[in-house]
Amino acid sequence: MKNGKARPYSAQQIAAQAAAVEVAVQRAVRQALIEHKQSGDPVVICEGDQVRWIPAEEIEIPELPDHS
């Protein structure tokens, strides 16, 4: 931001940034699940208003979608 003015972004730029953030989050979550499974540590998930512990041996590692 220069001189207190925000830089205007086009809708396409905003969509591209949002898509890049989504891919980064998916990769980070997948990596965290892999690390928990390998170390034997459970993960916690929320389903509606319920909190559940998923044992390491039941953790499913999602495939990453093709973003090409």
C-alpha positions in Angstrom: 0.0 0.0 0.0 1.5 3.3 -1.1 0.3 6.7 0.3 -2.5 5.0 2.2 -4.2 3.7 -1.0 -4.9 0.0 -1.5 -3.8 -1.5 -4.7 -6.8 -2.5 -6.7 -6.9 -6.2 -7.7 -9.0 -7.6 -10.6 -11.5 -10.4 -10.0 -9.1 -12.7 -11.8 -6.2 -11.9 -9.6 -8.3 -12.4 -6.5 -9.6 -15.7 -7.8 -6.1 -16.9 -8.6 -4.9 -15.9 -5.1 -7.8 -17.7 -3.5 -7.1 -20.8 -5.5 -3.4 -20.7 -4.5 -4.3 -20.4 -0.8 -6.7 -23.3 -1.1 -4.1 -25.5 -2.6 -1.6 -24.5 0.0 -4.0 -25.4 2.8 -4.9 -28.7 1.3 -1.2 -29.6 1.1 -0.5 -28.5 4.6 -3.5 -30.5 6.0 -2.4 -33.6 4.0 1.2 -33.3 5.3 -0.1 -32.9 8.9 -2.2 -36.0 8.6 0.7 -38.0 7.2 2.9 -36.9 10.1 0.3 -37.8 12.6 -0.2 -41.3 11.0 3.5 -41.9 10.9 4.1 -40.8 14.5 1.1 -42.7 15.8 -0.6 -39.6 17.1 -4.4 -39.2 16.8 -6.1 -36.2 15.2 -9.2 -34.3 16.4 -12.0 -33.5 14.0 -15.3 -31.7 14.5 -18.4 -33.1 13.0 -21.3 -30.7 13.5 -21.3 -30.1 17.2 -19.3 -33.3 18.1 -15.6 -33.5 18.6 -14.0 -36.9 17.7 -10.5 -38.3 18.2 -9.3 -40.3 15.2 -6.7 -42.9 16.1 -3.6 -42.8 13.9 -4.3 -46.2 12.3 -7.7 -44.9 11.1 -6.4 -41.6 9.6 -7.1 -41.5 5.9 -4.7 -39.6 3.7 -6.6 -37.6 1.0 -5.3 -37.5 -2.5 -4.6 -34.0 -3.7 -6.8 -32.8 -6.5 -5.2 -32.1 -9.9 -4.9 -28.3 -10.1 -3.3 -28.1 -13.5 
